[in-house]
């Protein structure tokens, strides 16, 4: 059976972000990856902030992936790894361009939104504050390194929260499932 565990060339290397694009898996906690393997369907539309192994992972499993990457080296690496005909729209942009683009995205359109961009967690938080309205009811918001400054205080009202911590480094990934709005 092909899984993240069987494809790892080196566990330590993976924990340091090595080979994520090559094996086509996100640089997230193992539990979150396993959960995403169960959640994702071919009809999904994905929006991600921070391209990499996740871009390859989603492109193989979903209808469409729209990705924003602020690091030119990662952008080039992912672009090179994608087939010429792809369901990925890969955008190279700085944080200001990314925030402006978010405001143009359709409401309640995406099935999964992944926020794993860097290097500044305050930028990640600025993205987080804008994207919940873009997520369908029942959709999933994926946040890596959720316990970092600026991210830990992300409000969970309106979401079911699933935490996947890595046992060895004590940080991990959270998946927030958007709940249906209750008439009050």
matplotlib code that plots the C-alpha trace (Angstrom):
import matplotlib.pyplot as plt

x = [0.0, 1.3, 1.3, 3.3, 5.2, 6.2, 7.3, 9.5, 13.2, 14.1, 11.9, 14.4, 14.7, 10.9, 10.7, 13.1, 11.0, 13.1, 11.6, 8.0, 7.6, 9.4, 7.1, 4.0, 3.0, 2.4, 4.8, 2.2, 1.9, 1.4, -2.1, -3.3, -2.0, -3.8, -7.0, -6.7, -6.3, -9.8, -11.4, -10.3, -12.4, -12.0, -14.7, -12.9, -11.6, -8.6, -7.1, -3.6, -1.2, 2.3, 3.0, 5.0, 4.3, 0.7, 0.3, 1.3, -0.8, -3.9, -3.4, -3.5, -6.7, -8.9, -10.6, -8.6, -5.9, -5.2, -1.9, -0.1, 3.6, 5.9, 9.3, 10.6, 12.7, 9.8, 7.6, 10.1, 10.5, 6.8, 6.2, 8.9, 7.3, 3.9, 3.0, 2.6, -1.2, -2.2, -5.3, -3.1, -3.1, 0.3, 0.7, 4.0, 3.1, 4.1, 1.9, 0.2, -0.6, -1.9, -4.2, -5.6, -6.2, -8.1, -10.6, -11.4, -12.1, -15.7, -17.5, -18.2, -16.5, -13.6, -13.7, -10.3, -8.1, -4.6, -2.7, 1.0, 2.8, 5.8, 8.1, 6.2, 3.4, 1.8, 1.3, -0.2, -2.6, -3.6, -4.5, -6.4, -8.5, -9.7, -10.3, -13.2, -15.9, -14.4, -14.9, -18.0, -20.1, -18.6, -15.3, -11.9, -9.4, -6.0, -3.5, 0.1, 2.1, -1.1, 0.5, 2.9, 2.6, -0.3, -1.9, -2.9, -5.5, -7.4, -11.1, -12.7, -16.3, -18.2, -15.7, -15.1, -11.5, -9.2, -5.6, -2.8, 0.4, 3.7, 4.8, 8.5, 8.4, 5.2, 3.8, 1.4, -1.5, -5.1, -8.0, -11.0, -14.3, -16.8, -20.1, -23.5, -24.8, -27.6, -30.6, -30.5]
y = [0.0, 3.4, 5.8, 8.8, 6.3, 4.0, 6.9, 8.7, 8.5, 9.8, 10.6, 13.1, 14.7, 14.9, 16.6, 19.2, 19.7, 17.6, 15.6, 16.9, 17.9, 14.8, 12.4, 14.6, 14.9, 18.0, 19.1, 18.6, 16.3, 12.7, 12.5, 15.5, 13.9, 10.7, 12.7, 14.6, 11.4, 10.4, 13.9, 14.8, 13.8, 14.4, 17.0, 19.3, 22.8, 23.7, 27.1, 27.0, 29.5, 28.0, 25.7, 22.5, 18.9, 19.8, 21.3, 18.0, 16.0, 18.0, 18.1, 14.3, 14.1, 17.1, 19.0, 22.2, 23.8, 27.5, 28.2, 31.3, 31.1, 33.9, 32.2, 32.2, 29.1, 27.1, 28.5, 27.4, 23.9, 23.3, 24.7, 22.3, 19.3, 19.9, 18.4, 20.8, 20.1, 20.6, 21.5, 23.8, 27.6, 28.5, 32.2, 33.8, 36.8, 38.8, 39.1, 42.3, 40.8, 37.7, 39.6, 41.6, 38.4, 36.8, 39.7, 38.8, 35.1, 33.8, 33.2, 29.7, 28.2, 26.1, 22.7, 22.9, 26.0, 25.3, 28.0, 27.1, 30.1, 31.8, 33.0, 35.3, 34.0, 37.4, 37.1, 33.7, 35.2, 38.0, 35.3, 33.3, 36.3, 36.7, 33.1, 31.6, 33.2, 31.5, 28.1, 26.0, 24.8, 21.4, 22.5, 22.3, 24.9, 23.4, 25.4, 24.2, 25.2, 26.4, 26.9, 29.7, 33.3, 35.0, 31.7, 30.1, 32.8, 32.1, 32.0, 28.6, 29.6, 28.1, 25.3, 21.7, 21.5, 18.5, 18.8, 16.6, 17.1, 15.5, 13.5, 14.4, 18.1, 19.0, 21.2, 20.2, 20.8, 21.8, 21.0, 23.2, 21.9, 24.7, 24.1, 24.9, 28.2, 27.9, 30.2, 32.3]
z = [0.0, -1.0, 2.0, 3.4, 5.5, 2.7, 0.5, 3.0, 1.9, 5.4, 8.3, 9.7, 6.2, 5.9, 9.3, 7.9, 4.7, 2.4, -0.5, 0.0, -3.6, -4.9, -3.0, -3.5, 0.1, 2.2, 4.9, 7.7, 10.7, 9.7, 11.3, 9.3, 6.1, 6.8, 7.6, 4.3, 2.4, 3.8, 3.3, -0.2, -3.2, -7.0, -6.9, -4.5, -5.3, -3.2, -2.3, -0.7, 0.7, 0.5, -2.4, -2.2, -1.7, -0.8, -4.3, -5.8, -3.3, -4.0, -7.8, -7.9, -5.9, -6.7, -9.5, -9.1, -7.0, -6.7, -4.9, -3.8, -3.1, -1.9, -2.1, -5.7, -5.1, -3.9, -6.7, -9.3, -7.7, -7.6, -11.2, -12.5, -10.7, -12.2, -15.5, -18.4, -18.5, -14.9, -12.8, -10.7, -11.0, -9.3, -8.4, -7.3, -5.1, -2.1, 1.0, -0.2, -3.6, -1.9, 0.5, -2.4, -4.4, -1.5, -1.5, -5.2, -4.5, -4.5, -1.2, 0.0, -3.0, -1.7, -0.1, 1.5, 2.2, 3.4, 5.1, 5.4, 4.0, 5.5, 6.7, 9.0, 11.1, 11.2, 7.4, 7.9, 10.5, 8.0, 5.5, 8.1, 9.1, 5.5, 4.2, 6.3, 4.2, 1.1, 2.6, 1.9, 4.8, 5.7, 4.1, 5.8, 6.8, 7.3, 9.4, 9.9, 13.0, 14.7, 18.1, 16.9, 17.9, 16.0, 15.1, 18.5, 19.0, 15.8, 16.7, 16.5, 16.7, 13.8, 13.4, 14.6, 15.5, 15.0, 16.2, 14.9, 16.8, 15.9, 18.9, 18.6, 18.0, 19.8, 17.2, 14.4, 12.2, 12.9, 10.6, 11.2, 9.7, 9.0, 10.7, 9.3, 10.5, 13.1, 12.9, 16.0]

ax = plt.figure().add_subplot(projection="3d")
ax.plot(x, y, z, "-o")
ax.set_aspect("equal")
plt.show()
